[in-house]
Amino acid sequence: MANDHAEPKGGMSRRSVLGLAGIAAGALALAPRQSAAASGHSRSIADRILLNGKFTTLDAARPQVEAVAVRDGRIVGTGSSREVTRSWLGTGTEVVDLEGRRVIPGLIDSHAHPIRAGLSHTLELDWSHVRSVNEALSSLRQHASAAQEGQWVRVVGGFSKYQFREQRLPTLAEINAAVPDVPVFVLHLYDRALLNRAAVNRLGLTADTPTPNGGWIERDAAGNPTGLLVAQPDAAILYGTIAQMPVLDATGQELSTRRYFSRLNAYGITGAIDAGGGGMVWPDSYRIVDGLHERNELTLRLAFHGFPRPGHDYEDLARYVNELPLDSTDPMLKSNGVGEVLVFSALDFEDFFQPRPELPAVMESQLEPALRLLVENNVPFRIHATYDESIKRVLKVLETVRRDVPGYNRRWIVDHAETATRSTLDRIAALGGSISVQHRMVYQGVAFAERYGTEAALHSPPIGDMIAAGVPWAAGTDSTRASGDSPWTALWWLVTGKVYGGARLLGREHRVSRIEALRAWTGGGAWMTSEEDSKGRIAPGYHADLAVLNADYFSVNEDMIPEIRSDLTMVAGRIVHGAGRFTHLAPPPVTDEAVAATLTAAAAGGSVNNGNPFQDASSWTCAC
């Protein structure tokens, strides 16, 4: 694979628009002639041609090309710029000069929560690029100064204290000094939340507020809550707090979702496998994306999983088996099965700041009927499992069910698997499973190493062993709470093994090359949705999903990889994002004015203030 991203021989040099105009004019004169090398289809006029690029296609037949032709949302031709224009250029073809930029297949996040994130994106403050405590506090002050009555300032995960120069979180005293009057909520991964005094008062937390089962409340000498909420033994207290905050109305959720999907498009993401998440119930939680899809306004291909409610695990799974469109072939929005939680007793909370949780003794008796239901009905599924100890117990149940019920032929996924051992990976391979790997160690790797040792961190997750065991794998983020949503941070980690805090934790045998990492972020996700024959490559017949990068992923310094973005992103042949010289090709953005109006409506909704916002915390238990 060493030459997968080598420059194509005999290709065009970087040329001017005038030079391209000459090529186009000449190509029009020769239009009836066709280059078989440039096309796998009979001759027709392309809707759009992208010229003068450095395309990494991931297509073994033509790994590097200079140009592509697109028609009806699919790639119809690839080759040199001269070949493609000669074969596909017509009077109605739009020609885009890429001026030598690197182009890759559209990125596919194999495990994320974009549908949930979209519903509240415009209500939240992003700390993913903040690099100091002072910068974090300044952002809180800035947003609080613009907040209307009833609004909160909320940072809902997606960052780590290790990304700050100080290697610590802001203190409660610092947050209270920065923003004394507007409620502030700062979620640090699924570890803890910091609330200022205004937020404590808004929620009605007092010395009489009982501590919920899913967490604990720090109190002062008088028993009054200080504003620190800790997820121990699970994240129920954090979910319970988020559930009390104002929400957007339907109009606001739609604008928020469109803006969030545009953010993902700006990274070069063209698809995601949505893993559900706490509070997400099909079909109600999916009406916004359904509406966007019906109006052909989705800018992201989505494959989602039905997620059960705590206490209703089997009931919801049975309903999903009967009602989810499991065999849909819709290329933009489809169900990919159920999960990532099947039963909540099998959920091992992945907070590396806390000791590994031991799954309860009832887990097997609750998981067995759920798995039997899915296997008997041949339903694809994914299951959250962080620790080897948990995965072994899950596999024992699945092995029993599979022996009893032969013929299961769906693709199924283990999510996370940071500490899976080689013997466990061999068992997953024997059962036809796969693994979705995320870069959660970037955010929690230092805490993991402090708790389990540097040697254990070198093998977490054991990507090299997955490959050796023959387990199909794909990459993702687990965004937006347990980690950030940038695929470029995830690619940086896969290639370098580096984490926030400065350490290179992942061992050399578990790192991969840049081209292998890119495959995990493209074809890997396509495989997990059984669409590897139509997504994940730039090749004739495949969906025209691609990203034109602002820097060459294959040649930039490794520590510059996280800064890469897309200058032009295409989904189904439609340009959904444009930046720099391609800004004029982008669709109109969601305006700040439109968003502001929806925030006013959300603030007017208020929040619960009953002195015990955690009385139903168990119904929110999930670190997803």
N, C-alpha and C positions, 0 to 999 in steps of 0.2 A: 504493500500500500504506500510505499515511500514516494511514489510519483503521482499519487492521486490528485495532488494539487500543484503539480508542476505546470509551467506555462505551456500552452499548446504550441507545437511546432508549426512554423510557417504561417502564424496568425498575423492579424493586423497590428500595427503599432497604434498608439494613442493618436487619434486623428481629430481633426476639426469638424464642426458641423457642416462646413462647406464641403469637405471631403466626403462626408456621408451623403450629402445631397447628390454628389456625383454618382455615388454607388447606387442610390435609389433611382436616379434617372436612368442609368444604364440598365438596372434590373427591370424596370418597367418595360423597356424596349425588348428585353429577353424573356418577358413573363411567360410565354407559352412553354418555354423549356423548363424542365424540372430536374433537380438534383436528387437522386435516390438516396444519397448519403445524408441529405439534410432533412429527409422526411420519411415517416413511416406510413403516410396516408396519401390518397390521391390528391392531385393538385386542387387547391382552392385558395381564395384570398384570405389572408390573416386579418383579424381585427386589430392586432397590435404586434409589432416586432420590437424587441429589445436588442440593440446592437452594441458592439464594441465593449463587451463586458468580459470578465474573467469568471465564467460559470463553473462552479464545482457542482456537478450534476448528481453524484453518487450513483450514476448509471454506468455499469461495467462496460457497456458497449461504447460509450463516449463519455469518459469521466471528465473531460474538459472541453468546453466549447466557447465560442465568442458571442453567439446570438441565439435567440429563440423566437419562434413564431407562436402566437396564441390565437385560437379561434374557439368561440362558444365555450369559454371557460377552461379549455384544455390546451396543453402544449401539443402542437401539431408538427413542429419542425425544430431541429437543433443543428448547429454546425458553425461554420465560419460566417462572418457577417455577409460576405459576398454570396455564399451558398444560400443562406436563408432569405436574403432579399430577392435573389433570382427566382427562388421557388415560391415565395409566399407574398411578396409585395404587390399590392393593387392600389387603385385610386382611393379606396376608402380606408387604407391601412394607416394607423397611427404609428409613427416611428419614434422611439425614444433612444437617444444616444447616452449610454452609461459612462462614457469617458473613462473606460478602463477599470471601473469599480468591481470588486469581488461580489459575486452573486451566489447565494446558497439556496437550497430548498427551504421552504417555510418551516420554521421551528414548531415542534409539537410538544407541549408540556404533558407528560404522561401521568402526572398526578398534581392537580391543583384544585382550587375552589373558586374559579372565576365567576360562576353564576352568583354565589353568595356575595362575593366581594363587590360585584357590580351593583348590588342592591343598596349598598351604603357607602360606596367609594367617595362620593362628593361630601360626605359628612366627616371624613377622616383626614388626618394630617399624616403625611408620609415622612418617615425618618430614615428611609433606606439609604439615603446619601449623606446623612448628617455624620460629622466626624468628630464632634466634641460636645461636652456637656453644655458649654456656653452657647454653642450654635443651637442645640436642642432647646434650651431655655428661651433663646431669642425667638425661635419659631413659635413657641407657646405664646409668648407675649404678643407677637405680631398677629396671630390668629385670634387671640382673645380680644384684641383691640377692635377687630372688625366684627366680632360676634354680636348677633342680635339677642334680645331678651329671650331666654329659654334655650338658647343654643349651648352645646357643649364643645369643648376642645378635646378631641379624642385621637389618640395614637393607638391603633389597634394592631399591635404586633408588627412583624416584618422587619425588625431590626434587632441588634444585639448590643449589649453594653461593651462587648469586646471590639466593636468597630469605633468606639470613641477613644480619643487619645488618652483620656484619663482611666480607661478600662473600668469604668463604673457607671452606674445610673445616676441621674440627678437625685438629690435627696428630697425628701418631702419638704424640708425647710426651704430649699431652693425653689421648688415648684410653687409653694405658697407665696414666697416673696415675689416671684415672677408674675403670677396670676392669682391675686387674692380673691377676686369676686366672681369670676366665670368658672363653672364646673370644668375640671380637667380630669381626664382619665387616660392613663398611659399603661398599655398592656405590653409587658416584656415577654415576648414569645408566649408559651403557655406556662410560664414560671410564676409570675406575680403581676399585680397591678398596683399602680400608685394613683391615689386620688387626693386632690387638694381639699382644703376645708370646705370650699363651696360645694364640691361634689359629695362629700360626706353628708353635709347638711341637706343637699337636694335629695339624696337617697333616704334621708331620715335615719341614718345609722347613729345609734346611741349606745350607752352602756348597757341598755336592756336588750339590744339586738343579739339574738342567740347566734352562736357560731354554727355554720352549716356543716353537714357531713363532708361535703366535697371541698374542704379548704379551711383556712383559719384566718382570723382577723387579729392583727396586731393592736394591742390596747395600751394606753398609758397607765400610770399608777392608779388613776381613778376609775379605770375600766372603760374609758371612752376610746372608740376607734381612732387610730392615728391617721388612717388613710392607706395603710399597707395591707393588701390582701394577697395571701400566698396559696398557690395551688398545691395543696397537700392533703390527701393523697391523689387528688385528681383536679381537673380544671373546672368543676361545677361552679365554684364560687365566681370564677371569671366570666363564665357564660351567663350566670345569673345576673351579674352586674350589667353586662352588655345588653341584656334583655330589657332592662329598665329604661334605657335611653330612648329619646325620640327617634322615630323612623320616618323615612320619606313616604309621601303618597305615591300613587302609581305613576304619575307624571314625573316626579322626582326620581323614582327608581329607574324609569326608562332612560332619562337623561344621564343618570349616574352610570348605568350599565354601558351606554354608548361611549361615555367618556373613558370608562375603565377599559373597555375592549380596544379603544383607540390607543390607550397607553400600551397595551400588550402588542398591538400592531406596530408601534414605534420601536419595539425591541426586535421585530422581525418574526413574532409569533403569529402563526396563521391557524393554529388548532390547539385544542386542549382536551384532555380527558378529565372531566369534572368528577371529583370523588365525593360529592355530596357535602356532608358536614353537619354539625350540630344545628338544629333548627330548620334544616331544609327538608321539606316534605313534598313529594310529587303527588299531584300536579300543581298545587297551589303556589309553591315557591318558584315555579318555572314559567309562570304566565308572562312575565316580562320578555324572556328570551323567546317564548313561543310567539308573542306578538311581533317582535322584531323579525323573526324568521318568516312569518306569514307575509310581511311587507317587504321581504327581500332586503332587510337592512342589517342583518348579521354580518359582522366583519371578521368573525372567528368561527371556525368549524368546531362544533361541540359534540362530544360523546359523553353522556352523563350516566351516573349510577344512582339507582334508587336507594335512599338512605332511611333506615328505620328510626322510629322514636324510642327513647329509653322506656322500658316497661311495656312496649308494644312490638318488640323485635320480631317475633314469629308472625304475629298478626299482619304487620306491615309487609314483611317479606312475601307472605302468601298473597296479599293483595297485588304486590308488584309482579309476582309470577303470572297472575291472571290478567293484569291490566297494562303493564308497561309494553310499549311497542318494541319488543326484543328483537324482532327480525326486520326492523326498518332498514332500508338501504339509502335513506335520505343522506346525502353527502354533507349537509350543513348542520343538521341537528338530529341526533339519534340516541337511543338508549344503548348503553354498553353493558347492561346487567345491573347487579346490585352490589352494595358495599359503599365505602370501605369498611364500615362496621356491619357485621351480620348479627351478632348478639353482643351486648355491651359487657357481659362478663368476660369476653375474650379480648377486650381492648386493653392493651398494656400502654399506659401513659408514658410518653417519651420525654419527660422532663429530666435531663441529665444533671440538673442541679439537685435532684432528689434521688434517693436510692431506687433501684429497680423494683417495680411493683410485682408482687406475686399474684397471679391470677387466682380467683377464688375457686374453691373445690367444686362448686356447682358448674363451672365453665363447660366441662365436657358434656354434661347432661343437657345443657341448654344449646350448645353448638351443634350437637349431633342431629337433632330433628331439623334444625335450620339447613344444615348441609345436605341432609337427606332430601329435603324438599327441593333444593336447587339441583342436585344431581339427578333426581328422578325426573325433573322437568327440563333437564339439559339447559340450565340457565347459567350464563357466564357470571362470574363474581370476582371481587377483589376483597382482600382482608388485611386490615391494619395489623402489623406484627413487627415490633421493633427489636425485641430481644430473642436470642436463640432459644432460651428456656420456654418462651411463649410459643414460638413457631413449632417446636418439637411437639408440644401438646396439641396444637391445632392439627398438625400433620397426622398424628396418631388417630384423631377422630376422622379425618378425611380419608385416610387409608382404609379404615374399617368400612366407611360408607361406600367407597369405590369398589371394595371387594364384594359388598352386598348388591351393588347396583352397577352392573357393567354397562359399557356403551357411552359413557359421558365423553363428549368430544369438543367441548367448548374451551376457549382460552380463559384461563383464570390467573389472578395476579396476587402475589404477596407484596404488600406495600411496606417499604422502608428497609427492614432486615439488616439493620446496622451491625448486629453482632452474630449473624448467622454463621455457623461452622460449616466446614466442607461436607461432613456427613449429612447435615441438614439440607445443604444445597443439592446433594445427590438424591435425596428423597423428593425434593421439589421437582427435580428434573425427571425422575421416574414417574411422577404423577402428571407430567406435561404442564407444569406451572411455569410462571415467569416472575420477574421481580422488577418493580418500579423503584428506582433509586433516586433519592433527592439529596440536596446539598445542606441538609439540616446541620451537619457537622461544622459548616462554616460559621454558624451562629452559636453552637453549643459545644464545639470541639474542645475548647480549653476546659470547660467544666467536665466534659467526659473524661479527658486525660487526668484531671485532678482526682476524679472519683475512681476510675478503673485502671489508671496507669497509661503511660505513653505507649508501651508495647501493645496494649489492647487497642489504642487509638490508631495505630499503624494499620490495623486490619478492619477498620470500621468506616464504611461498609466494605466487605470483602469482594470487590468487583472482579479482581483477577481470578478468584476462586469460582465466581459465578460463571465466568467465561470458560474456565477450564472444565467445569462440570456440565457445560452445554446448556445452561439455563438462559433462555432469551431474557434480555434486560433492556430497559429503556430509562431515560433520564427525565427528571422533572424538578419541581421546586417545593411542593407542598405549601405554596403561598395561599393566603396572604398573611396568616397569623404566625404559624410556626417557623416561617422563613420569608425572605423577600421574594419578589416575583420576577427578578431579572434572570433570564436564561444565561446571560453572559457571565454573571457571578458563578452560576452553576457550572458552566463550561470551564471557567478559570480553575475552579476547584477540581474538576475531573482531570484536568491536564497537569496541574501543579501540585495538588494535594494540600494547598495552603488554606488556612482558615483565618477568620478575624482574630486578632491577637498576635499575629505575626508568625505563628508556627507553621511548619510544613508537616502536618500530622499524618496524612494518608501515605502509606508506604508505597515505594516505587512499583511493587508488583501489582498494586491495585489502582494505579493511575493508568490513563490511556492516552493515546496520541490525539492530536487535534482532530484528525479525520475520524477516528473511532468515537470521540466524544460527539462530533457532529452527527454521526450515524445514530447514536443513542438518542439524540434530540430531534431526529427526523424519522427515519425508517423504523426506529424502535417503537415510537408511539403509534405509527401507522400499523405496525404488526399487532399491537395490543387491541386495536379496534377492527382487526381483520380487513384492513384496507391497504396492505402493503403493495398491492398491485395498482393502486391509484394515487397514493400519497407518499411523500418522503423522498422523491427523486425529481429531477428536472429531465424529463424524457417524453417522447411522443406518446400520447395516450393518457398521460398523468394529468391530474388537476394542475392548473397553472397557479400554484401557490409558491411564492418565492420572496426572498428579501435581498435587496441591493444594499450592501453595507457601506458605512461611512469610513471604515478602515479595513485593511485586509487581515481577516482572522488568522490566516496561515503565516503571516510574516511579522505582525506586530509583536513587540516585547510581551512576554506572557503576562506581566502585571498590568498591561494595558487592555487585556481582553475584557475585563468588566466594564470598560468605558465604551465598548462598541455599541452602536445603535444602527437601525435601518434608515437609509435615506429614502427608500421606496419599498413598500410592501404590497404584494399582490395576492389576493385570494380569489380563486375561481376566475382568474383573468381580469379581475376588477381591482384597480388601484385603491387601496383602503388607507394608505398612509404615504405622505410625501414630505420631505424635509429638504432644506438647502435649496439647490437648484431645481428640485422636483416638487417644491411646495405648491406650485400652481396646479399640479396634477391631483392633489389631495382633495377629498370631499370636504365640504364645509364642516368645521368643528362645532362641537357643542359650546355655546357661548357662556362666558361667566355670568352675563346678565340672566340668561335662562336658568342657570344653576342657582343663582342667588334667590330667585323667586321661590324655588322649591325648598330651599333651606329655611326660608321664613315660615313656610307651611309646616315643616318638620318641627321647628322650635315651638310653634303654637300648640303642638301635640302634647307637650309637657312630658313628665315621667312619673313613675310610681313613687310615692313618698309615704310608706306605711310603717317604717321602722323595722321591717323585716323583709327586705327585697329578696332574700335567699330562701324563702319558705318553700319554693318549688325548684330549688337548685338542682335536685337530683334529675329533673327532667331535661337538664341541659348538659348532662355529663358526656363530654367528648372532647378530646384534644385533637380536633380535626379541622 
